Amino acid sequence: MTAADTFETILEMRARAVEDLLGSLLDERILPGEIARPARLLQAMRHGVLNGGKRLRPFLVVESAGLFGADQDAALRVAAALECVHCYSLIHDDLPAMDDDDLRRGQPTVHKAYDEATAILAGDSLLTLAFDILADEATAIAADRRAALVLALARAAGAGGMAGGQALDLDAERTQPDEAGIITLQAMKTGALIRFACEAGAIVAGAPAADRERLAEFGSAIGLAFQLADDLLDLTSDTTTLGKTAGKDVAAGKATLVQLHGPDWTRRQLDGLVLQARELLKPYGAAASTLKLAANFVATRRK
């Protein structure tokens, strides 16, 4: 078995674990403080969050936490919370008012499977569920660490992070940002949650500030690599392979670094980002071997 095969196996194992947990969190049990859980809303939430995907962000949380010997059950709950935020963003991004997509992970988007209003509410509910998971004492880490996770995720997901990045992305069709603008946009829209995923593992473990920052820098490097690879695939792959509509950036006239510099430049940048990411992990030695493989995977994936 090759290193790539080993990585794929670990990625799939982490994905199954987080999906099992998300499935249990999205059942019909009414929690203390709740009044009722509407069945159709729960179905739409499950459609949006249990429809496959690589689960890369949850994987990064769990593996980063593992560097410091953190409690794996707690890390998995944080990973599930992050995936709720990520999937909420996908549900909203796919809406007609945003990217207007009919397909996500090879299945109808939530607003196509249900309706636009239900999709908005499903996204809202997944977003709030994320902070419920983090704040809950069932995420068995010290209260100050739970608070730190809530703060870090709120900032990664909000106006100064992912949501702000989506606003810049929508505006980019009109303004055609320069290279610096594109990098800022992508660091917010895509990179912020990936950066949080890597830093979150250190927070779960109560690792020193220097380790938190190092893992966050690693996340920034692979976050940019992820977006570059995504833009390259949008240009060179097809809808069947991707499980979502290919060529949308070109059709919409969106500015990307691939459009600005071309595929060959992009591939060189990806190589450099992988080297940077791996260098950041050197202090952790063999314990970081799976995260190093993750950097390779992000840059070379085919869908």
HELIX and SHEET records of a PDB file:
HELIX    1   1 ALA A    3  LEU A   25  1                                  23    
HELIX    2   2 ALA A   39  VAL A   49  1                                  11    
HELIX    3   3 LEU A   56  GLY A   66  1                                  11    
HELIX    4   4 GLN A   72  ASP A   93  1                                  22    
HELIX    5   5 VAL A  110  ALA A  113  1                                   4    
HELIX    6   6 GLU A  116  ALA A  135  1                                  20    
HELIX    7   7 ALA A  143  ALA A  157  1                                  15    
HELIX    8   8 MET A  162  THR A  175  1                                  14    
HELIX    9   9 GLU A  179  GLN A  186  1                                   8    
HELIX   10  10 ALA A  187  GLY A  191  3                                   5    
HELIX   11  11 ALA A  192  ALA A  205  1                                  14    
HELIX   12  12 ALA A  209  THR A  236  1                                  28    
HELIX   13  13 THR A  239  LEU A  242  1                                   4    
HELIX   14  14 LYS A  248  ALA A  252  1                                   5    
HELIX   15  15 LEU A  257  HIS A  261  1                                   5    
HELIX   16  16 PRO A  263  LEU A  280  1                                  18    
HELIX   17  17 LYS A  282  ALA A  288  5                                   7    
HELIX   18  18 SER A  289  THR A  300  1                                  12    
SHEET    1   A 2 LEU A 103  ARG A 104  0                                        
SHEET    2   A 2 GLN A 107  PRO A 108 -1                                        
END                                                                             
